[in-house]
Amino acid sequence: MSLSAALAAFSERLGHRFSDEDLLRRAVTHGSASGMSPAGGGAGREDNQRLEFLGDRVLGLVMAEALLAADREAREGQIAPRFNTLVRRETCAEVARDSGLGEVLRLGRSEALSGGRRKEALLADAMEAVIAAIYLDAGLEVAREVVLRLWGPRIAAAPDDARDAKTALQEWAQARGQTVPAYGVIAREGPDHQPLFTIEVRLESGQTARAEARSKRLAEHAAAAKLLKDIGG
């Protein structure tokens, strides 16, 4: 059975044509649509959980190699936070949104109605499953090429600081006797598969900052980083 038009278009966006198209179908199938409960297990299972497990390891290997090759002088303590930024759930979900993965996810009815195509965890897991599907279909070299293309400039832009901006801002506020910074959604724009959030962070002392990003978490981090810069933290 050939791929649907939507899956074929997604495959084109990935830049990989599958020899075994069933691998791609399985990679985009969430447990809610697999016809078995998550606890069912068994060899007949057709959801993407096993692929997600493998894809996480393939992604980690590709990112580790890329970071080591990009900076041959960096020590482990510098590379580790960059690696963590690149493989974390939020980044995988962002890449999934950029590629339109949410549009082709196969979900159960209740999961689809509850906004599953926008859920960060589902998008991230499916992105890792897709990486595994490419690896099984064509090998590590092809999987590496696809991953590096999808992650693109994120690799060079990964920060050295192991602390994230939200943690740093919270530490700054609490060291001055203030409560934890408050975050709020100011606006949400764009289609469901590629939303744009505007987040405002506010300190108890009144300082605020706003930032935009493709996920709430990334927008919160960007707003925190902006406010830290404004207050000299």
Contacts in CASP RR format, 6 or more apart in sequence:
PFRMAT RR
TARGET T0000
AUTHOR 0000-0000-0000
METHOD contacts of the structure
MODEL  1
MSLSAALAAFSERLGHRFSDEDLLRRAVTHGSASGMSPAGGGAGREDNQR
LEFLGDRVLGLVMAEALLAADREAREGQIAPRFNTLVRRETCAEVARDSG
LGEVLRLGRSEALSGGRRKEALLADAMEAVIAAIYLDAGLEVAREVVLRL
WGPRIAAAPDDARDAKTALQEWAQARGQTVPAYGVIAREGPDHQPLFTIE
VRLESGQTARAEARSKRLAEHAAAAKLLKDIGG
1 21 0 8 1.000
2 8 0 8 1.000
2 21 0 8 1.000
3 11 0 8 1.000
3 18 0 8 1.000
3 21 0 8 1.000
3 24 0 8 1.000
3 25 0 8 1.000
4 104 0 8 1.000
6 103 0 8 1.000
6 104 0 8 1.000
7 21 0 8 1.000
7 24 0 8 1.000
7 25 0 8 1.000
7 28 0 8 1.000
7 104 0 8 1.000
10 24 0 8 1.000
10 28 0 8 1.000
10 99 0 8 1.000
10 100 0 8 1.000
10 101 0 8 1.000
10 103 0 8 1.000
10 104 0 8 1.000
11 17 0 8 1.000
11 18 0 8 1.000
11 24 0 8 1.000
13 99 0 8 1.000
13 100 0 8 1.000
14 99 0 8 1.000
14 130 0 8 1.000
14 134 0 8 1.000
14 146 0 8 1.000
14 150 0 8 1.000
15 146 0 8 1.000
15 149 0 8 1.000
16 134 0 8 1.000
16 137 0 8 1.000
16 138 0 8 1.000
16 142 0 8 1.000
16 146 0 8 1.000
18 24 0 8 1.000
18 133 0 8 1.000
18 134 0 8 1.000
18 137 0 8 1.000
19 137 0 8 1.000
19 138 0 8 1.000
20 136 0 8 1.000
20 137 0 8 1.000
23 51 0 8 1.000
23 133 0 8 1.000
23 136 0 8 1.000
23 137 0 8 1.000
24 130 0 8 1.000
24 133 0 8 1.000
24 137 0 8 1.000
25 106 0 8 1.000
26 46 0 8 1.000
26 47 0 8 1.000
26 48 0 8 1.000
26 51 0 8 1.000
26 129 0 8 1.000
26 133 0 8 1.000
27 48 0 8 1.000
27 51 0 8 1.000
27 126 0 8 1.000
27 129 0 8 1.000
27 130 0 8 1.000
27 132 0 8 1.000
27 133 0 8 1.000
28 48 0 8 1.000
28 101 0 8 1.000
28 104 0 8 1.000
28 105 0 8 1.000
28 106 0 8 1.000
28 126 0 8 1.000
28 129 0 8 1.000
28 130 0 8 1.000
29 46 0 8 1.000
29 47 0 8 1.000
29 48 0 8 1.000
29 106 0 8 1.000
30 47 0 8 1.000
30 48 0 8 1.000
30 105 0 8 1.000
30 106 0 8 1.000
30 107 0 8 1.000
30 108 0 8 1.000
30 111 0 8 1.000
30 122 0 8 1.000
30 126 0 8 1.000
31 38 0 8 1.000
31 47 0 8 1.000
31 48 0 8 1.000
31 49 0 8 1.000
31 108 0 8 1.000
32 107 0 8 1.000
32 108 0 8 1.000
32 110 0 8 1.000
32 111 0 8 1.000
33 47 0 8 1.000
33 106 0 8 1.000
33 107 0 8 1.000
33 108 0 8 1.000
33 111 0 8 1.000
34 45 0 8 1.000
34 46 0 8 1.000
34 47 0 8 1.000
35 46 0 8 1.000
36 42 0 8 1.000
36 44 0 8 1.000
36 45 0 8 1.000
36 46 0 8 1.000
36 47 0 8 1.000
38 49 0 8 1.000
48 125 0 8 1.000
48 126 0 8 1.000
48 129 0 8 1.000
49 125 0 8 1.000
49 129 0 8 1.000
51 128 0 8 1.000
51 129 0 8 1.000
51 130 0 8 1.000
51 132 0 8 1.000
51 133 0 8 1.000
51 136 0 8 1.000
52 125 0 8 1.000
52 126 0 8 1.000
52 128 0 8 1.000
52 129 0 8 1.000
52 132 0 8 1.000
53 132 0 8 1.000
54 132 0 8 1.000
54 135 0 8 1.000
54 136 0 8 1.000
55 128 0 8 1.000
55 129 0 8 1.000
55 131 0 8 1.000
55 132 0 8 1.000
55 135 0 8 1.000
56 87 0 8 1.000
56 128 0 8 1.000
58 131 0 8 1.000
58 132 0 8 1.000
58 135 0 8 1.000
58 140 0 8 1.000
58 143 0 8 1.000
58 147 0 8 1.000
59 87 0 8 1.000
59 92 0 8 1.000
59 128 0 8 1.000
59 131 0 8 1.000
59 147 0 8 1.000
60 83 0 8 1.000
60 87 0 8 1.000
61 140 0 8 1.000
62 143 0 8 1.000
62 144 0 8 1.000
62 147 0 8 1.000
62 148 0 8 1.000
63 83 0 8 1.000
63 86 0 8 1.000
63 87 0 8 1.000
63 147 0 8 1.000
63 151 0 8 1.000
63 155 0 8 1.000
64 79 0 8 1.000
64 83 0 8 1.000
65 144 0 8 1.000
66 148 0 8 1.000
66 155 0 8 1.000
67 74 0 8 1.000
67 79 0 8 1.000
67 82 0 8 1.000
67 83 0 8 1.000
67 86 0 8 1.000
67 155 0 8 1.000
67 158 0 8 1.000
68 74 0 8 1.000
68 79 0 8 1.000
70 155 0 8 1.000
70 156 0 8 1.000
71 78 0 8 1.000
71 79 0 8 1.000
77 162 0 8 1.000
78 160 0 8 1.000
80 162 0 8 1.000
81 158 0 8 1.000
81 159 0 8 1.000
81 160 0 8 1.000
81 161 0 8 1.000
81 162 0 8 1.000
82 158 0 8 1.000
82 159 0 8 1.000
82 160 0 8 1.000
83 158 0 8 1.000
84 162 0 8 1.000
85 91 0 8 1.000
85 158 0 8 1.000
85 159 0 8 1.000
86 151 0 8 1.000
86 154 0 8 1.000
86 155 0 8 1.000
86 158 0 8 1.000
89 120 0 8 1.000
89 121 0 8 1.000
89 124 0 8 1.000
90 120 0 8 1.000
90 124 0 8 1.000
90 215 0 8 1.000
90 217 0 8 1.000
90 218 0 8 1.000
91 151 0 8 1.000
91 154 0 8 1.000
92 123 0 8 1.000
92 124 0 8 1.000
92 127 0 8 1.000
92 128 0 8 1.000
93 120 0 8 1.000
93 121 0 8 1.000
93 123 0 8 1.000
93 124 0 8 1.000
93 127 0 8 1.000
93 215 0 8 1.000
94 214 0 8 1.000
94 215 0 8 1.000
94 218 0 8 1.000
95 127 0 8 1.000
95 150 0 8 1.000
95 151 0 8 1.000
95 154 0 8 1.000
96 102 0 8 1.000
96 123 0 8 1.000
96 124 0 8 1.000
96 126 0 8 1.000
96 127 0 8 1.000
97 123 0 8 1.000
97 193 0 8 1.000
97 194 0 8 1.000
97 195 0 8 1.000
97 214 0 8 1.000
97 215 0 8 1.000
98 150 0 8 1.000
98 194 0 8 1.000
98 214 0 8 1.000
99 127 0 8 1.000
99 150 0 8 1.000
100 193 0 8 1.000
100 194 0 8 1.000
101 123 0 8 1.000
101 126 0 8 1.000
101 127 0 8 1.000
101 130 0 8 1.000
102 117 0 8 1.000
102 118 0 8 1.000
102 123 0 8 1.000
102 126 0 8 1.000
102 193 0 8 1.000
103 117 0 8 1.000
103 193 0 8 1.000
105 116 0 8 1.000
105 117 0 8 1.000
105 122 0 8 1.000
105 123 0 8 1.000
105 126 0 8 1.000
107 116 0 8 1.000
107 117 0 8 1.000
107 122 0 8 1.000
111 122 0 8 1.000
115 192 0 8 1.000
116 122 0 8 1.000
117 123 0 8 1.000
117 192 0 8 1.000
117 193 0 8 1.000
118 192 0 8 1.000
118 193 0 8 1.000
118 195 0 8 1.000
120 215 0 8 1.000
120 217 0 8 1.000
131 143 0 8 1.000
131 146 0 8 1.000
131 147 0 8 1.000
134 142 0 8 1.000
134 143 0 8 1.000
134 146 0 8 1.000
135 142 0 8 1.000
135 143 0 8 1.000
148 155 0 8 1.000
161 168 0 8 1.000
163 171 0 8 1.000
164 221 0 8 1.000
164 224 0 8 1.000
165 221 0 8 1.000
165 222 0 8 1.000
165 224 0 8 1.000
165 225 0 8 1.000
165 228 0 8 1.000
166 181 0 8 1.000
166 220 0 8 1.000
166 221 0 8 1.000
166 224 0 8 1.000
168 224 0 8 1.000
168 228 0 8 1.000
168 233 0 8 1.000
169 181 0 8 1.000
169 201 0 8 1.000
169 224 0 8 1.000
169 227 0 8 1.000
169 228 0 8 1.000
170 180 0 8 1.000
170 181 0 8 1.000
172 228 0 8 1.000
172 231 0 8 1.000
172 233 0 8 1.000
173 179 0 8 1.000
173 180 0 8 1.000
173 181 0 8 1.000
173 203 0 8 1.000
173 204 0 8 1.000
174 180 0 8 1.000
176 205 0 8 1.000
178 203 0 8 1.000
178 204 0 8 1.000
178 205 0 8 1.000
179 204 0 8 1.000
181 201 0 8 1.000
181 202 0 8 1.000
181 203 0 8 1.000
181 224 0 8 1.000
181 227 0 8 1.000
182 201 0 8 1.000
182 202 0 8 1.000
183 199 0 8 1.000
183 200 0 8 1.000
183 201 0 8 1.000
183 202 0 8 1.000
183 220 0 8 1.000
183 223 0 8 1.000
184 199 0 8 1.000
184 200 0 8 1.000
184 201 0 8 1.000
185 197 0 8 1.000
185 198 0 8 1.000
185 199 0 8 1.000
185 216 0 8 1.000
186 198 0 8 1.000
186 199 0 8 1.000
186 200 0 8 1.000
186 210 0 8 1.000
187 197 0 8 1.000
187 198 0 8 1.000
188 195 0 8 1.000
188 196 0 8 1.000
188 197 0 8 1.000
188 198 0 8 1.000
189 195 0 8 1.000
189 196 0 8 1.000
189 198 0 8 1.000
190 196 0 8 1.000
194 214 0 8 1.000
195 214 0 8 1.000
195 215 0 8 1.000
196 212 0 8 1.000
196 213 0 8 1.000
196 214 0 8 1.000
197 212 0 8 1.000
197 213 0 8 1.000
197 214 0 8 1.000
197 215 0 8 1.000
197 216 0 8 1.000
197 219 0 8 1.000
198 210 0 8 1.000
198 211 0 8 1.000
198 212 0 8 1.000
198 219 0 8 1.000
199 210 0 8 1.000
199 211 0 8 1.000
199 212 0 8 1.000
199 213 0 8 1.000
199 216 0 8 1.000
199 219 0 8 1.000
199 220 0 8 1.000
199 222 0 8 1.000
199 223 0 8 1.000
200 208 0 8 1.000
200 209 0 8 1.000
200 210 0 8 1.000
200 223 0 8 1.000
201 208 0 8 1.000
201 209 0 8 1.000
201 210 0 8 1.000
201 220 0 8 1.000
201 223 0 8 1.000
201 224 0 8 1.000
201 227 0 8 1.000
202 208 0 8 1.000
203 227 0 8 1.000
203 231 0 8 1.000
207 227 0 8 1.000
207 230 0 8 1.000
207 231 0 8 1.000
208 227 0 8 1.000
209 223 0 8 1.000
209 224 0 8 1.000
209 226 0 8 1.000
209 227 0 8 1.000
209 230 0 8 1.000
210 223 0 8 1.000
210 226 0 8 1.000
211 219 0 8 1.000
211 220 0 8 1.000
211 222 0 8 1.000
211 223 0 8 1.000
211 225 0 8 1.000
211 226 0 8 1.000
212 219 0 8 1.000
212 222 0 8 1.000
213 219 0 8 1.000
213 221 0 8 1.000
213 222 0 8 1.000
END
